[in-house]
Structure formats: structure tokens, C-alpha cells
């Protein structure tokens, strides 16, 4: 995950968090979340570090992050998109996806061959 700092507006309503920025700021104060000033914003705007957020938040923020979207706009070849997507997976995810593709691919081949075999017999 590349993004480590989140504004309150980024966290509103995710995984049971408060549904307003004021609620987020209140929760952050009560729980002592790590903060820093937001760059380029006037006033007392702050961001919260991902490691200080409740544990339930990290998976939701990872899912929400648009990790491969920028790649699609620069590549027009579907194979390149698949290669870049594959590179972003960890070893366990790669093993899972390869297993799925092989299993589903083989099942599709078997289904296509079965009617042909039934005709021969």
C-alpha cells in the first residue's frame, strides 16, 4: 500500500467509522491517532497515519485504493495490463490466481471436449 496518510474526509463512513469529518476528528482525539498537518491546505487541516487507525481499517483502505487504474490508461494491450496486475500481487495471491485460472481453464476445455467424446461413443 502506497498511501500512508489519510484526511478525515477519506475515512468517513468506512468500516463503521463515524459518518462525518467531525466524528472522525473526535474519534482520532479520543484514541490518540498519529497526525500531521496537511500540506497545501489552509487552516488546521490534519491527516492521520494508517498505523494509528483501528486495525479494521487497513483492509478497507487497501481495497479502496486504485492501485492498477493508472496502468490501464497507459497500456492498450490487455496482456500488458495482466502482466502489470500480476506483478502487484504477493506470492500467495499469485499462487491463488494461477490455480484458479488453470482449474477454470481445464474445466472449460473438458466441457468443450465432452460433447465431442459423446458423439464418438
C-alpha positions as CSV (number, residue, x, y, z in Angstrom):
1,X,0.0,0.0,0.0
2,X,1.5,3.3,-1.1
3,X,-0.7,5.8,0.7
4,X,0.0,6.1,4.4
5,X,-1.7,9.4,5.4
6,X,-5.4,10.0,5.2
7,X,-7.6,13.1,5.6
8,X,-10.7,12.8,7.7
9,X,-12.9,13.1,4.5
10,X,-11.1,9.9,3.2
11,X,-12.1,7.9,6.2
12,X,-15.8,9.0,6.6
13,X,-18.1,6.0,6.9
14,X,-15.5,3.3,6.1
15,X,-15.9,0.1,8.1
16,X,-18.1,1.6,10.8
17,X,-16.2,4.8,11.3
18,X,-18.2,8.0,12.0
19,X,-20.1,9.4,9.1
20,X,-18.9,13.0,9.4
21,X,-15.4,14.5,9.4
22,X,-16.2,16.0,12.9
23,X,-16.9,12.5,14.1
24,X,-13.6,11.2,12.6
25,X,-11.6,14.1,14.3
26,X,-13.3,13.3,17.7
27,X,-12.5,9.6,17.4
28,X,-8.9,10.4,16.5
29,X,-8.5,12.7,19.5
30,X,-10.1,10.1,21.9
31,X,-7.9,7.2,20.5
32,X,-4.7,9.3,20.0
33,X,-4.2,8.7,16.3
34,X,-0.9,10.0,14.9
35,X,-1.4,13.2,13.0
36,X,0.4,15.6,10.7
37,X,-0.6,18.9,9.1
38,X,-1.9,18.6,5.6
39,X,0.4,20.3,3.1
40,X,-1.0,22.9,0.8
41,X,-4.2,23.4,2.9
42,X,-5.0,26.5,4.9
43,X,-6.2,26.2,8.4
44,X,-5.8,23.3,10.9
45,X,-6.2,20.5,8.3
46,X,-4.6,17.3,9.5
47,X,-4.0,13.8,8.2
48,X,-4.0,10.5,10.1
49,X,-1.3,7.8,9.7
50,X,-2.6,4.4,8.7
51,X,-0.8,2.6,11.6
52,X,-2.6,4.6,14.2
53,X,-6.1,3.9,12.8
54,X,-8.2,1.0,14.1
55,X,-6.9,-2.4,12.8
56,X,-10.2,-3.0,10.9
57,X,-9.4,0.0,8.6
58,X,-6.3,-1.2,6.8
59,X,-8.0,-3.9,4.6
60,X,-10.8,-1.4,3.7
61,X,-8.3,1.3,2.7
62,X,-6.3,-1.2,0.6
63,X,-9.4,-2.3,-1.3
64,X,-10.4,1.3,-1.8
65,X,-7.0,2.3,-3.2
66,X,-6.9,2.4,-7.0
67,X,-3.7,0.6,-7.5
68,X,-3.9,-0.6,-11.1
69,X,-6.2,2.0,-12.6
70,X,-3.3,4.3,-13.7
71,X,-1.8,1.4,-15.5
72,X,-4.8,0.8,-17.7
73,X,-4.8,4.3,-19.1
74,X,-1.2,3.9,-20.3
75,X,-1.4,0.4,-21.7
76,X,-3.7,-0.6,-24.6
77,X,-2.6,-4.2,-24.8
78,X,-4.6,-6.4,-22.4
79,X,-1.6,-8.7,-22.0
80,X,0.4,-5.8,-20.6
81,X,-2.4,-5.0,-18.2
82,X,-2.5,-8.6,-16.9
83,X,1.3,-8.6,-16.5
84,X,1.3,-5.4,-14.5
85,X,-1.6,-6.6,-12.4
86,X,0.2,-9.9,-11.7
87,X,3.4,-8.1,-10.6
88,X,1.4,-6.2,-7.9
89,X,0.3,-9.5,-6.3
90,X,2.1,-11.1,-3.4
91,X,3.3,-14.7,-3.7
92,X,0.1,-16.2,-2.0
93,X,-2.2,-14.1,-4.3
94,X,-0.2,-15.2,-7.4
95,X,-0.5,-18.9,-6.4
96,X,-4.2,-18.5,-5.9
97,X,-4.9,-16.7,-9.2
98,X,-2.7,-19.2,-11.2
99,X,-4.5,-22.1,-9.6
100,X,-7.9,-20.5,-10.3
101,X,-7.0,-19.8,-14.0
102,X,-5.7,-23.3,-14.6
103,X,-8.6,-25.0,-12.9
104,X,-11.3,-22.9,-14.7
105,X,-9.4,-23.2,-18.0
106,X,-9.2,-27.0,-17.7
107,X,-12.9,-27.2,-16.8
108,X,-13.8,-25.2,-19.8
109,X,-11.7,-27.4,-22.1
110,X,-13.3,-30.6,-20.6
111,X,-16.8,-29.2,-21.1
112,X,-16.0,-28.4,-24.8
113,X,-14.5,-31.9,-25.3
114,X,-17.3,-33.8,-23.6
115,X,-19.9,-33.3,-26.3
116,X,-17.3,-34.4,-28.9
117,X,-16.5,-37.5,-26.9
118,X,-20.2,-38.4,-26.5
119,X,-20.6,-38.2,-30.3
120,X,-17.7,-40.6,-30.9
121,X,-19.0,-43.2,-28.4
